[in-house]
Each structure stands twice: as structure tokens, then as C-alpha cells.
């Protein structure tokens, strides 16, 4: 069984950076970025399907294109999953901060 993947930059970016990244997901252009990632994966899969079995070095070409397709999918998934993870971490931090602020206000009263 494969090891769970650690999100990209999991221990390398600050909370403000996580918040900025989370903000990108609410930008009107973000769905277009996701479509670009999907198009990269689709193009790589189409390249695999286009390999002519009668062509010289078919096995080598097929293996190369399958590997390129796999890498495209993995990179896309890693980036999108990492963005989602950082978005969730930023949300949890914001919730914790709100809770702490609420508790401090109660203590002051």
C-alpha cells in the first residue's frame, strides 16, 4: 500500500501564505486554472492513445508516453490536493483564532 503523500510545502509556508493560497481558490479565475490542469492530463492521455502499434519502437514510445501521462496526473493531483490541504489548515487556524478571541473577551468581562 502506498504511503500517504505529504502536501506540498506542508511545513514550509506560513499561515499568512496559507491564507493567501486559500484566497486564490475563491478567485474567479481559479476554476480556469483547474481546467488547465485537467487539459494537461487529457492531452497526455490522448498522446498515449495516439501511439501507432505498427510504428518502430512502439513499446518504448508507449512506455514513455504512459510515464509522461502518469507524471502529469500526479503533479496535477499533488498541486490541487496541496492547495486544498493548505486551505483547510488556514480555515482551522482562523477558527482557532476566533475561539481564542471569544474566550479572551469572556475573561475580560
Secondary structure as UniProt FT lines:
FT   TURN            8..12
FT   HELIX           15..25
FT   TURN            28..29
FT   HELIX           30..49
FT   TURN            53..54
FT   TURN            56..57
FT   HELIX           58..108
//
